[in-house]
């Protein structure tokens, strides 16, 4: 998100050496991950539930996951391309 904001608005956001980014990670990913999967070992129940699914359903969902992974990697490559187009001389202090 920050890559697209930087390219579109031509404004650089300084996150002060990643302090806020770490907090954002903990709030958006870490806490929900704990409450959904790790609290009371719920992940074991989720694994057992998915093991019961038919093979055809697993293959279909595997393809969906593969498409999502490909889109994430393509987005990463595209964001690198966008950041290479930025004139960094305007942002150096």
GUPA-544457 format. One record per residue: residue number from 1; x, y, z of N, C-alpha, C in turn. Coordinates in Angstrom, 1 decimal. Last residue first. Layout:
<r><k>NUM</k><n_c1>X</n_c1><n_c2>Y</n_c2><n_c3>Z</n_c3><ca_c1>X</ca_c1><ca_c2>Y</ca_c2><ca_c3>Z</ca_c3><c_c1>X</c_c1><c_c2>Y</c_c2><c_c3>Z</c_c3></r>
...
This chain:
<r><k>93</k><n_c1>17.3</n_c1><n_c2>13.7</n_c2><n_c3>1.9</n_c3><ca_c1>17.4</ca_c1><ca_c2>14.8</ca_c2><ca_c3>2.7</ca_c3><c_c1>18.8</c_c1><c_c2>15.5</c_c2><c_c3>2.6</c_c3></r>
<r><k>92</k><n_c1>15.6</n_c1><n_c2>12.6</n_c2><n_c3>-1.0</n_c3><ca_c1>16.8</ca_c1><ca_c2>12.5</ca_c2><ca_c3>-0.1</ca_c3><c_c1>16.9</c_c1><c_c2>13.8</c_c2><c_c3>0.6</c_c3></r>
<r><k>91</k><n_c1>13.6</n_c1><n_c2>13.0</n_c2><n_c3>-2.8</n_c3><ca_c1>13.2</ca_c1><ca_c2>12.6</ca_c2><ca_c3>-1.5</ca_c3><c_c1>14.4</c_c1><c_c2>12.5</c_c2><c_c3>-0.5</c_c3></r>
<r><k>90</k><n_c1>14.5</n_c1><n_c2>13.5</n_c2><n_c3>-5.3</n_c3><ca_c1>13.5</ca_c1><ca_c2>14.5</ca_c2><ca_c3>-4.8</ca_c3><c_c1>13.3</c_c1><c_c2>14.2</c_c2><c_c3>-3.3</c_c3></r>
<r><k>89</k><n_c1>16.0</n_c1><n_c2>11.4</n_c2><n_c3>-6.0</n_c3><ca_c1>16.7</ca_c1><ca_c2>12.6</ca_c2><ca_c3>-5.7</ca_c3><c_c1>15.8</c_c1><c_c2>13.6</c_c2><c_c3>-5.1</c_c3></r>
<r><k>88</k><n_c1>14.3</n_c1><n_c2>9.4</n_c2><n_c3>-6.9</n_c3><ca_c1>14.7</ca_c1><ca_c2>9.4</ca_c2><ca_c3>-5.5</ca_c3><c_c1>15.4</c_c1><c_c2>10.6</c_c2><c_c3>-5.1</c_c3></r>
<r><k>87</k><n_c1>11.7</n_c1><n_c2>9.2</n_c2><n_c3>-8.9</n_c3><ca_c1>13.0</ca_c1><ca_c2>10.0</ca_c2><ca_c3>-8.9</ca_c3><c_c1>13.4</c_c1><c_c2>10.2</c_c2><c_c3>-7.4</c_c3></r>
<r><k>86</k><n_c1>10.5</n_c1><n_c2>5.9</n_c2><n_c3>-9.5</n_c3><ca_c1>10.4</ca_c1><ca_c2>7.1</ca_c2><ca_c3>-8.7</ca_c3><c_c1>11.8</c_c1><c_c2>7.8</c_c2><c_c3>-8.8</c_c3></r>
<r><k>85</k><n_c1>10.7</n_c1><n_c2>3.6</n_c2><n_c3>-10.8</n_c3><ca_c1>10.3</ca_c1><ca_c2>4.7</ca_c2><ca_c3>-11.6</ca_c3><c_c1>10.3</c_c1><c_c2>6.0</c_c2><c_c3>-10.8</c_c3></r>
<r><k>84</k><n_c1>11.1</n_c1><n_c2>1.7</n_c2><n_c3>-8.9</n_c3><ca_c1>12.2</ca_c1><ca_c2>2.0</ca_c2><ca_c3>-9.7</ca_c3><c_c1>12.0</c_c1><c_c2>3.2</c_c2><c_c3>-10.6</c_c3></r>
<r><k>83</k><n_c1>8.5</n_c1><n_c2>1.4</n_c2><n_c3>-7.9</n_c3><ca_c1>9.5</ca_c1><ca_c2>2.1</ca_c2><ca_c3>-7.1</ca_c3><c_c1>10.8</c_c1><c_c2>2.4</c_c2><c_c3>-7.9</c_c3></r>
<r><k>82</k><n_c1>7.4</n_c1><n_c2>-0.1</n_c2><n_c3>-10.0</n_c3><ca_c1>6.9</ca_c1><ca_c2>1.3</ca_c2><ca_c3>-9.7</ca_c3><c_c1>7.9</c_c1><c_c2>2.0</c_c2><c_c3>-8.9</c_c3></r>
<r><k>81</k><n_c1>8.9</n_c1><n_c2>-2.5</n_c2><n_c3>-9.7</n_c3><ca_c1>8.9</ca_c1><ca_c2>-1.7</ca_c2><ca_c3>-10.9</ca_c3><c_c1>8.5</c_c1><c_c2>-0.3</c_c2><c_c3>-10.7</c_c3></r>
<r><k>80</k><n_c1>8.0</n_c1><n_c2>-3.3</n_c2><n_c3>-7.2</n_c3><ca_c1>9.4</ca_c1><ca_c2>-3.0</ca_c2><ca_c3>-7.4</ca_c3><c_c1>9.6</c_c1><c_c2>-2.2</c_c2><c_c3>-8.7</c_c3></r>
<r><k>79</k><n_c1>5.3</n_c1><n_c2>-3.7</n_c2><n_c3>-7.8</n_c3><ca_c1>5.7</ca_c1><ca_c2>-2.6</ca_c2><ca_c3>-6.9</ca_c3><c_c1>7.2</c_c1><c_c2>-2.3</c_c2><c_c3>-7.0</c_c3></r>
<r><k>78</k><n_c1>5.6</n_c1><n_c2>-5.9</n_c2><n_c3>-9.5</n_c3><ca_c1>5.0</ca_c1><ca_c2>-4.7</ca_c2><ca_c3>-10.0</ca_c3><c_c1>5.4</c_c1><c_c2>-3.5</c_c2><c_c3>-9.1</c_c3></r>
<r><k>77</k><n_c1>6.5</n_c1><n_c2>-7.8</n_c2><n_c3>-7.7</n_c3><ca_c1>7.3</ca_c1><ca_c2>-7.5</ca_c2><ca_c3>-8.8</ca_c3><c_c1>6.9</c_c1><c_c2>-6.1</c_c2><c_c3>-9.4</c_c3></r>
<r><k>76</k><n_c1>4.3</n_c1><n_c2>-7.9</n_c2><n_c3>-6.0</n_c3><ca_c1>5.6</ca_c1><ca_c2>-7.6</ca_c2><ca_c3>-5.5</ca_c3><c_c1>6.5</c_c1><c_c2>-7.1</c_c2><c_c3>-6.6</c_c3></r>
<r><k>75</k><n_c1>2.3</n_c1><n_c2>-8.8</n_c2><n_c3>-7.8</n_c3><ca_c1>2.1</ca_c1><ca_c2>-7.5</ca_c2><ca_c3>-7.1</ca_c3><c_c1>3.5</c_c1><c_c2>-7.0</c_c2><c_c3>-6.6</c_c3></r>
<r><k>74</k><n_c1>3.3</n_c1><n_c2>-11.4</n_c2><n_c3>-8.3</n_c3><ca_c1>3.2</ca_c1><ca_c2>-10.4</ca_c2><ca_c3>-9.4</ca_c3><c_c1>3.1</c_c1><c_c2>-9.0</c_c2><c_c3>-8.8</c_c3></r>
<r><k>73</k><n_c1>3.0</n_c1><n_c2>-12.5</n_c2><n_c3>-5.7</n_c3><ca_c1>4.3</ca_c1><ca_c2>-12.3</ca_c2><ca_c3>-6.3</ca_c3><c_c1>4.3</c_c1><c_c2>-11.3</c_c2><c_c3>-7.4</c_c3></r>
<r><k>72</k><n_c1>0.2</n_c1><n_c2>-12.4</n_c2><n_c3>-5.6</n_c3><ca_c1>1.0</ca_c1><ca_c2>-11.7</ca_c2><ca_c3>-4.6</ca_c3><c_c1>2.4</c_c1><c_c2>-11.5</c_c2><c_c3>-5.1</c_c3></r>
<r><k>71</k><n_c1>-0.5</n_c1><n_c2>-14.1</n_c2><n_c3>-7.7</n_c3><ca_c1>-0.9</ca_c1><ca_c2>-12.6</ca_c2><ca_c3>-7.7</ca_c3><c_c1>-0.1</c_c1><c_c2>-11.8</c_c2><c_c3>-6.7</c_c3></r>
<r><k>70</k><n_c1>0.5</n_c1><n_c2>-16.5</n_c2><n_c3>-6.8</n_c3><ca_c1>1.0</ca_c1><ca_c2>-15.9</ca_c2><ca_c3>-8.1</ca_c3><c_c1>0.7</c_c1><c_c2>-14.4</c_c2><c_c3>-8.1</c_c3></r>
<r><k>69</k><n_c1>-1.1</n_c1><n_c2>-16.9</n_c2><n_c3>-4.6</n_c3><ca_c1>0.3</ca_c1><ca_c2>-16.7</ca_c2><ca_c3>-4.4</ca_c3><c_c1>0.9</c_c1><c_c2>-16.1</c_c2><c_c3>-5.7</c_c3></r>
<r><k>68</k><n_c1>-3.6</n_c1><n_c2>-17.2</n_c2><n_c3>-5.9</n_c3><ca_c1>-3.4</ca_c1><ca_c2>-16.1</ca_c2><ca_c3>-4.9</ca_c3><c_c1>-1.9</c_c1><c_c2>-15.8</c_c2><c_c3>-4.7</c_c3></r>
<r><k>67</k><n_c1>-3.2</n_c1><n_c2>-19.5</n_c2><n_c3>-7.3</n_c3><ca_c1>-3.5</ca_c1><ca_c2>-18.3</ca_c2><ca_c3>-8.0</ca_c3><c_c1>-3.2</c_c1><c_c2>-17.1</c_c2><c_c3>-7.1</c_c3></r>
<r><k>66</k><n_c1>-2.8</n_c1><n_c2>-21.3</n_c2><n_c3>-5.2</n_c3><ca_c1>-1.7</ca_c1><ca_c2>-21.1</ca_c2><ca_c3>-6.1</ca_c3><c_c1>-1.9</c_c1><c_c2>-19.8</c_c2><c_c3>-6.9</c_c3></r>
<r><k>65</k><n_c1>-5.3</n_c1><n_c2>-21.3</n_c2><n_c3>-4.0</n_c3><ca_c1>-4.2</ca_c1><ca_c2>-20.8</ca_c2><ca_c3>-3.2</ca_c3><c_c1>-3.0</c_c1><c_c2>-20.5</c_c2><c_c3>-4.2</c_c3></r>
<r><k>64</k><n_c1>-6.7</n_c1><n_c2>-22.5</n_c2><n_c3>-6.1</n_c3><ca_c1>-7.1</ca_c1><ca_c2>-21.1</ca_c2><ca_c3>-5.7</ca_c3><c_c1>-5.9</c_c1><c_c2>-20.5</c_c2><c_c3>-4.9</c_c3></r>
<r><k>63</k><n_c1>-5.5</n_c1><n_c2>-25.0</n_c2><n_c3>-6.1</n_c3><ca_c1>-5.4</ca_c1><ca_c2>-24.1</ca_c2><ca_c3>-7.3</ca_c3><c_c1>-5.7</c_c1><c_c2>-22.7</c_c2><c_c3>-6.9</c_c3></r>
<r><k>62</k><n_c1>-6.4</n_c1><n_c2>-25.9</n_c2><n_c3>-3.6</n_c3><ca_c1>-5.0</ca_c1><ca_c2>-25.7</ca_c2><ca_c3>-3.8</ca_c3><c_c1>-4.7</c_c1><c_c2>-24.9</c_c2><c_c3>-5.0</c_c3></r>
<r><k>61</k><n_c1>-9.1</n_c1><n_c2>-26.1</n_c2><n_c3>-4.0</n_c3><ca_c1>-8.6</ca_c1><ca_c2>-25.1</ca_c2><ca_c3>-3.1</ca_c3><c_c1>-7.1</c_c1><c_c2>-24.9</c_c2><c_c3>-3.3</c_c3></r>
<r><k>60</k><n_c1>-9.0</n_c1><n_c2>-28.3</n_c2><n_c3>-5.8</n_c3><ca_c1>-9.6</ca_c1><ca_c2>-27.1</ca_c2><ca_c3>-6.2</ca_c3><c_c1>-9.1</c_c1><c_c2>-25.9</c_c2><c_c3>-5.3</c_c3></r>
<r><k>59</k><n_c1>-7.8</n_c1><n_c2>-30.3</n_c2><n_c3>-4.2</n_c3><ca_c1>-7.1</ca_c1><ca_c2>-29.9</ca_c2><ca_c3>-5.4</ca_c3><c_c1>-7.7</c_c1><c_c2>-28.5</c_c2><c_c3>-5.8</c_c3></r>
<r><k>58</k><n_c1>-9.8</n_c1><n_c2>-30.5</n_c2><n_c3>-2.1</n_c3><ca_c1>-8.4</ca_c1><ca_c2>-30.1</ca_c2><ca_c3>-1.8</ca_c3><c_c1>-7.6</c_c1><c_c2>-29.6</c_c2><c_c3>-3.0</c_c3></r>
<r><k>57</k><n_c1>-11.9</n_c1><n_c2>-31.5</n_c2><n_c3>-3.6</n_c3><ca_c1>-12.0</ca_c1><ca_c2>-30.2</ca_c2><ca_c3>-3.0</ca_c3><c_c1>-10.6</c_c1><c_c2>-29.7</c_c2><c_c3>-2.6</c_c3></r>
<r><k>56</k><n_c1>-10.8</n_c1><n_c2>-34.0</n_c2><n_c3>-4.3</n_c3><ca_c1>-11.2</ca_c1><ca_c2>-33.1</ca_c2><ca_c3>-5.4</ca_c3><c_c1>-11.3</c_c1><c_c2>-31.6</c_c2><c_c3>-4.8</c_c3></r>
<r><k>55</k><n_c1>-10.6</n_c1><n_c2>-35.4</n_c2><n_c3>-1.9</n_c3><ca_c1>-9.4</ca_c1><ca_c2>-35.0</ca_c2><ca_c3>-2.6</ca_c3><c_c1>-9.7</c_c1><c_c2>-33.9</c_c2><c_c3>-3.7</c_c3></r>
<r><k>54</k><n_c1>-12.8</n_c1><n_c2>-34.2</n_c2><n_c3>0.7</n_c3><ca_c1>-12.4</ca_c1><ca_c2>-35.0</ca_c2><ca_c3>-0.4</ca_c3><c_c1>-11.2</c_c1><c_c2>-34.5</c_c2><c_c3>-1.2</c_c3></r>
<r><k>53</k><n_c1>-11.8</n_c1><n_c2>-33.6</n_c2><n_c3>4.2</n_c3><ca_c1>-12.3</ca_c1><ca_c2>-33.1</ca_c2><ca_c3>2.9</ca_c3><c_c1>-11.9</c_c1><c_c2>-34.1</c_c2><c_c3>1.8</c_c3></r>
<r><k>52</k><n_c1>-10.5</n_c1><n_c2>-34.2</n_c2><n_c3>6.4</n_c3><ca_c1>-11.7</ca_c1><ca_c2>-35.0</ca_c2><ca_c3>6.1</ca_c3><c_c1>-12.2</c_c1><c_c2>-34.6</c_c2><c_c3>4.7</c_c3></r>
<r><k>51</k><n_c1>-8.5</n_c1><n_c2>-32.4</n_c2><n_c3>6.8</n_c3><ca_c1>-8.1</ca_c1><ca_c2>-33.8</ca_c2><ca_c3>6.4</ca_c3><c_c1>-9.3</c_c1><c_c2>-34.6</c_c2><c_c3>6.0</c_c3></r>
<r><k>50</k><n_c1>-9.9</n_c1><n_c2>-30.2</n_c2><n_c3>7.7</n_c3><ca_c1>-9.4</ca_c1><ca_c2>-30.2</ca_c2><ca_c3>6.3</ca_c3><c_c1>-8.9</c_c1><c_c2>-31.6</c_c2><c_c3>5.9</c_c3></r>
<r><k>49</k><n_c1>-10.3</n_c1><n_c2>-31.0</n_c2><n_c3>10.4</n_c3><ca_c1>-11.4</ca_c1><ca_c2>-30.7</ca_c2><ca_c3>9.5</ca_c3><c_c1>-11.0</c_c1><c_c2>-30.8</c_c2><c_c3>8.0</c_c3></r>
<r><k>48</k><n_c1>-7.7</n_c1><n_c2>-31.2</n_c2><n_c3>11.3</n_c3><ca_c1>-8.5</ca_c1><ca_c2>-32.4</ca_c2><ca_c3>11.3</ca_c3><c_c1>-9.7</c_c1><c_c2>-32.2</c_c2><c_c3>10.3</c_c3></r>
<r><k>47</k><n_c1>-7.0</n_c1><n_c2>-28.5</n_c2><n_c3>11.2</n_c3><ca_c1>-6.2</ca_c1><ca_c2>-29.5</ca_c2><ca_c3>10.4</ca_c3><c_c1>-7.1</c_c1><c_c2>-30.8</c_c2><c_c3>10.3</c_c3></r>
<r><k>46</k><n_c1>-8.7</n_c1><n_c2>-27.4</n_c2><n_c3>13.1</n_c3><ca_c1>-8.8</ca_c1><ca_c2>-27.0</ca_c2><ca_c3>11.7</ca_c3><c_c1>-8.1</c_c1><c_c2>-28.0</c_c2><c_c3>10.8</c_c3></r>
<r><k>45</k><n_c1>-7.8</n_c1><n_c2>-28.6</n_c2><n_c3>15.4</n_c3><ca_c1>-9.2</ca_c1><ca_c2>-28.9</ca_c2><ca_c3>15.0</ca_c3><c_c1>-9.3</c_c1><c_c2>-28.5</c_c2><c_c3>13.5</c_c3></r>
<r><k>44</k><n_c1>-5.3</n_c1><n_c2>-27.5</n_c2><n_c3>15.6</n_c3><ca_c1>-5.4</ca_c1><ca_c2>-28.9</ca_c2><ca_c3>15.5</ca_c3><c_c1>-6.8</c_c1><c_c2>-29.3</c_c2><c_c3>15.0</c_c3></r>
<r><k>43</k><n_c1>-5.8</n_c1><n_c2>-24.8</n_c2><n_c3>16.0</n_c3><ca_c1>-5.3</ca_c1><ca_c2>-25.2</ca_c2><ca_c3>14.7</ca_c3><c_c1>-5.4</c_c1><c_c2>-26.7</c_c2><c_c3>14.5</c_c3></r>
<r><k>42</k><n_c1>-6.6</n_c1><n_c2>-24.4</n_c2><n_c3>18.6</n_c3><ca_c1>-7.6</ca_c1><ca_c2>-24.5</ca_c2><ca_c3>17.6</ca_c3><c_c1>-7.1</c_c1><c_c2>-25.0</c_c2><c_c3>16.3</c_c3></r>
<r><k>41</k><n_c1>-5.3</n_c1><n_c2>-24.2</n_c2><n_c3>21.1</n_c3><ca_c1>-4.8</ca_c1><ca_c2>-25.2</ca_c2><ca_c3>20.1</ca_c3><c_c1>-5.9</c_c1><c_c2>-25.4</c_c2><c_c3>19.1</c_c3></r>
<r><k>40</k><n_c1>-6.1</n_c1><n_c2>-22.1</n_c2><n_c3>22.7</n_c3><ca_c1>-6.7</ca_c1><ca_c2>-23.4</ca_c2><ca_c3>22.9</ca_c3><c_c1>-6.4</c_c1><c_c2>-24.4</c_c2><c_c3>21.8</c_c3></r>
<r><k>39</k><n_c1>-4.8</n_c1><n_c2>-20.0</n_c2><n_c3>20.3</n_c3><ca_c1>-5.5</ca_c1><ca_c2>-20.0</ca_c2><ca_c3>21.5</ca_c3><c_c1>-6.3</c_c1><c_c2>-21.4</c_c2><c_c3>21.6</c_c3></r>
<r><k>38</k><n_c1>-4.0</n_c1><n_c2>-20.2</n_c2><n_c3>17.6</n_c3><ca_c1>-3.1</ca_c1><ca_c2>-20.7</ca_c2><ca_c3>18.7</ca_c3><c_c1>-3.8</c_c1><c_c2>-20.8</c_c2><c_c3>20.0</c_c3></r>
<r><k>37</k><n_c1>-5.9</n_c1><n_c2>-19.2</n_c2><n_c3>15.7</n_c3><ca_c1>-5.2</ca_c1><ca_c2>-20.5</ca_c2><ca_c3>15.5</ca_c3><c_c1>-4.6</c_c1><c_c2>-21.1</c_c2><c_c3>16.8</c_c3></r>
<r><k>36</k><n_c1>-7.3</n_c1><n_c2>-16.9</n_c2><n_c3>16.4</n_c3><ca_c1>-7.9</ca_c1><ca_c2>-17.8</ca_c2><ca_c3>15.5</ca_c3><c_c1>-7.3</c_c1><c_c2>-19.2</c_c2><c_c3>15.6</c_c3></r>
<r><k>35</k><n_c1>-5.6</n_c1><n_c2>-15.5</n_c2><n_c3>18.2</n_c3><ca_c1>-6.9</ca_c1><ca_c2>-15.8</ca_c2><ca_c3>18.6</ca_c3><c_c1>-7.6</c_c1><c_c2>-16.9</c_c2><c_c3>17.7</c_c3></r>
<r><k>34</k><n_c1>-3.2</n_c1><n_c2>-15.3</n_c2><n_c3>16.6</n_c3><ca_c1>-3.2</ca_c1><ca_c2>-15.9</ca_c2><ca_c3>17.9</ca_c3><c_c1>-4.6</c_c1><c_c2>-16.4</c_c2><c_c3>18.3</c_c3></r>
<r><k>33</k><n_c1>-4.1</n_c1><n_c2>-13.9</n_c2><n_c3>14.4</n_c3><ca_c1>-3.5</ca_c1><ca_c2>-15.2</ca_c2><ca_c3>14.3</ca_c3><c_c1>-3.5</c_c1><c_c2>-15.9</c_c2><c_c3>15.6</c_c3></r>
<r><k>32</k><n_c1>-4.9</n_c1><n_c2>-11.4</n_c2><n_c3>15.5</n_c3><ca_c1>-5.9</ca_c1><ca_c2>-12.3</ca_c2><ca_c3>15.0</ca_c3><c_c1>-5.4</c_c1><c_c2>-13.7</c_c2><c_c3>14.8</c_c3></r>
<r><k>31</k><n_c1>-2.2</n_c1><n_c2>-10.6</n_c2><n_c3>16.4</n_c3><ca_c1>-3.3</ca_c1><ca_c2>-10.8</ca_c2><ca_c3>17.3</ca_c3><c_c1>-4.4</c_c1><c_c2>-11.7</c_c2><c_c3>16.8</c_c3></r>
<r><k>30</k><n_c1>-0.6</n_c1><n_c2>-10.5</n_c2><n_c3>13.9</n_c3><ca_c1>-0.3</ca_c1><ca_c2>-11.3</ca_c2><ca_c3>15.1</ca_c3><c_c1>-1.4</c_c1><c_c2>-11.6</c_c2><c_c3>16.0</c_c3></r>
<r><k>29</k><n_c1>-1.9</n_c1><n_c2>-8.7</n_c2><n_c3>12.1</n_c3><ca_c1>-1.6</ca_c1><ca_c2>-10.1</ca_c2><ca_c3>11.8</ca_c3><c_c1>-1.4</c_c1><c_c2>-10.9</c_c2><c_c3>13.0</c_c3></r>
<r><k>28</k><n_c1>-2.5</n_c1><n_c2>-6.2</n_c2><n_c3>13.2</n_c3><ca_c1>-3.3</ca_c1><ca_c2>-6.7</ca_c2><ca_c3>12.1</ca_c3><c_c1>-3.1</c_c1><c_c2>-8.1</c_c2><c_c3>11.8</c_c3></r>
<r><k>27</k><n_c1>-0.7</n_c1><n_c2>-5.8</n_c2><n_c3>15.4</n_c3><ca_c1>-2.1</ca_c1><ca_c2>-5.5</ca_c2><ca_c3>15.5</ca_c3><c_c1>-3.0</c_c1><c_c2>-6.2</c_c2><c_c3>14.5</c_c3></r>
<r><k>26</k><n_c1>1.8</n_c1><n_c2>-6.5</n_c2><n_c3>14.4</n_c3><ca_c1>1.3</ca_c1><ca_c2>-7.1</ca_c2><ca_c3>15.6</ca_c3><c_c1>-0.2</c_c1><c_c2>-7.0</c_c2><c_c3>15.7</c_c3></r>
<r><k>25</k><n_c1>2.0</n_c1><n_c2>-4.7</n_c2><n_c3>12.3</n_c3><ca_c1>2.1</ca_c1><ca_c2>-6.1</ca_c2><ca_c3>12.1</ca_c3><c_c1>1.5</c_c1><c_c2>-6.9</c_c2><c_c3>13.2</c_c3></r>
<r><k>24</k><n_c1>2.0</n_c1><n_c2>-2.2</n_c2><n_c3>13.6</n_c3><ca_c1>0.9</ca_c1><ca_c2>-2.5</ca_c2><ca_c3>12.7</ca_c3><c_c1>0.9</c_c1><c_c2>-4.0</c_c2><c_c3>12.4</c_c3></r>
<r><k>23</k><n_c1>4.4</n_c1><n_c2>-2.5</n_c2><n_c3>15.0</n_c3><ca_c1>3.2</ca_c1><ca_c2>-2.4</ca_c2><ca_c3>15.8</ca_c3><c_c1>2.0</c_c1><c_c2>-2.7</c_c2><c_c3>14.9</c_c3></r>
<r><k>22</k><n_c1>6.2</n_c1><n_c2>-2.5</n_c2><n_c3>12.8</n_c3><ca_c1>6.1</ca_c1><ca_c2>-3.6</ca_c2><ca_c3>13.7</ca_c3><c_c1>4.8</c_c1><c_c2>-3.6</c_c2><c_c3>14.5</c_c3></r>
<r><k>21</k><n_c1>5.7</n_c1><n_c2>0.1</n_c2><n_c3>11.8</n_c3><ca_c1>5.4</ca_c1><ca_c2>-1.1</ca_c2><ca_c3>11.0</ca_c3><c_c1>5.3</c_c1><c_c2>-2.3</c_c2><c_c3>11.9</c_c3></r>
<r><k>20</k><n_c1>6.6</n_c1><n_c2>1.8</n_c2><n_c3>13.8</n_c3><ca_c1>5.1</ca_c1><ca_c2>1.7</ca_c2><ca_c3>13.5</ca_c3><c_c1>4.8</c_c1><c_c2>0.5</c_c2><c_c3>12.7</c_c3></r>
<r><k>19</k><n_c1>9.3</n_c1><n_c2>1.3</n_c2><n_c3>13.5</n_c3><ca_c1>8.7</ca_c1><ca_c2>1.1</ca_c2><ca_c3>14.8</ca_c3><c_c1>7.2</c_c1><c_c2>0.9</c_c2><c_c3>14.6</c_c3></r>
<r><k>18</k><n_c1>10.9</n_c1><n_c2>1.6</n_c2><n_c3>11.1</n_c3><ca_c1>10.0</ca_c1><ca_c2>0.5</ca_c2><ca_c3>11.3</ca_c3><c_c1>9.3</c_c1><c_c2>0.3</c_c2><c_c3>12.6</c_c3></r>
<r><k>17</k><n_c1>12.2</n_c1><n_c2>4.1</n_c2><n_c3>11.1</n_c3><ca_c1>13.0</ca_c1><ca_c2>2.9</ca_c2><ca_c3>11.2</ca_c3><c_c1>12.1</c_c1><c_c2>1.6</c_c2><c_c3>11.6</c_c3></r>
<r><k>16</k><n_c1>9.9</n_c1><n_c2>5.9</n_c2><n_c3>10.6</n_c3><ca_c1>10.9</ca_c1><ca_c2>6.0</ca_c2><ca_c3>11.7</ca_c3><c_c1>11.5</c_c1><c_c2>4.6</c_c2><c_c3>12.0</c_c3></r>
<r><k>15</k><n_c1>8.6</n_c1><n_c2>5.9</n_c2><n_c3>8.2</n_c3><ca_c1>8.0</ca_c1><ca_c2>5.1</ca_c2><ca_c3>9.4</ca_c3><c_c1>8.9</c_c1><c_c2>5.0</c_c2><c_c3>10.5</c_c3></r>
<r><k>14</k><n_c1>7.9</n_c1><n_c2>8.3</n_c2><n_c3>6.0</n_c3><ca_c1>9.0</ca_c1><ca_c2>7.8</ca_c2><ca_c3>6.8</ca_c3><c_c1>8.4</c_c1><c_c2>7.1</c_c2><c_c3>8.0</c_c3></r>
<r><k>13</k><n_c1>6.7</n_c1><n_c2>8.5</n_c2><n_c3>2.8</n_c3><ca_c1>6.3</ca_c1><ca_c2>8.3</ca_c2><ca_c3>4.2</ca_c3><c_c1>7.5</c_c1><c_c2>7.7</c_c2><c_c3>4.9</c_c3></r>
<r><k>12</k><n_c1>6.9</n_c1><n_c2>10.9</n_c2><n_c3>0.2</n_c3><ca_c1>7.6</ca_c1><ca_c2>9.8</ca_c2><ca_c3>0.9</ca_c3><c_c1>7.1</c_c1><c_c2>9.7</c_c2><c_c3>2.3</c_c3></r>
<r><k>11</k><n_c1>4.8</n_c1><n_c2>11.5</n_c2><n_c3>-2.5</n_c3><ca_c1>5.2</ca_c1><ca_c2>11.9</ca_c2><ca_c3>-1.2</ca_c3><c_c1>5.8</c_c1><c_c2>10.7</c_c2><c_c3>-0.5</c_c3></r>
<r><k>10</k><n_c1>3.5</n_c1><n_c2>11.0</n_c2><n_c3>-4.9</n_c3><ca_c1>4.9</ca_c1><ca_c2>11.6</ca_c2><ca_c3>-5.0</ca_c3><c_c1>5.3</c_c1><c_c2>12.1</c_c2><c_c3>-3.6</c_c3></r>
<r><k>9</k><n_c1>1.1</n_c1><n_c2>9.8</n_c2><n_c3>-5.1</n_c3><ca_c1>1.1</ca_c1><ca_c2>11.1</ca_c2><ca_c3>-4.4</ca_c3><c_c1>2.5</c_c1><c_c2>11.8</c_c2><c_c3>-4.5</c_c3></r>
<r><k>8</k><n_c1>1.9</n_c1><n_c2>7.4</n_c2><n_c3>-6.4</n_c3><ca_c1>0.7</ca_c1><ca_c2>8.2</ca_c2><ca_c3>-6.9</ca_c3><c_c1>0.8</c_c1><c_c2>9.6</c_c2><c_c3>-6.3</c_c3></r>
<r><k>7</k><n_c1>4.1</n_c1><n_c2>6.4</n_c2><n_c3>-5.0</n_c3><ca_c1>4.2</ca_c1><ca_c2>6.6</ca_c2><ca_c3>-6.5</ca_c3><c_c1>3.1</c_c1><c_c2>7.6</c_c2><c_c3>-6.9</c_c3></r>
<r><k>6</k><n_c1>3.1</n_c1><n_c2>6.2</n_c2><n_c3>-2.4</n_c3><ca_c1>4.3</ca_c1><ca_c2>7.0</ca_c2><ca_c3>-2.7</ca_c3><c_c1>4.4</c_c1><c_c2>7.3</c_c2><c_c3>-4.2</c_c3></r>
<r><k>5</k><n_c1>1.0</n_c1><n_c2>4.5</n_c2><n_c3>-2.7</n_c3><ca_c1>0.7</ca_c1><ca_c2>5.8</ca_c2><ca_c3>-2.2</ca_c3><c_c1>1.9</c_c1><c_c2>6.7</c_c2><c_c3>-2.5</c_c3></r>
<r><k>4</k><n_c1>2.3</n_c1><n_c2>2.1</n_c2><n_c3>-3.5</n_c3><ca_c1>1.3</ca_c1><ca_c2>2.8</ca_c2><ca_c3>-4.4</ca_c3><c_c1>1.1</c_c1><c_c2>4.2</c_c2><c_c3>-4.0</c_c3></r>
<r><k>3</k><n_c1>3.8</n_c1><n_c2>1.6</n_c2><n_c3>-1.2</n_c3><ca_c1>4.4</ca_c1><ca_c2>1.8</ca_c2><ca_c3>-2.5</ca_c3><c_c1>3.5</c_c1><c_c2>2.5</c_c2><c_c3>-3.4</c_c3></r>
<r><k>2</k><n_c1>1.9</n_c1><n_c2>1.2</n_c2><n_c3>0.8</n_c3><ca_c1>2.8</ca_c1><ca_c2>2.4</ca_c2><ca_c3>0.9</ca_c3><c_c1>3.5</c_c1><c_c2>2.7</c_c2><c_c3>-0.5</c_c3></r>
<r><k>1</k><n_c1>0.8</n_c1><n_c2>-1.2</n_c2><n_c3>0.0</n_c3><ca_c1>0.0</ca_c1><ca_c2>0.0</ca_c2><ca_c3>0.0</ca_c3><c_c1>0.9</c_c1><c_c2>1.3</c_c2><c_c3>0.0</c_c3></r>
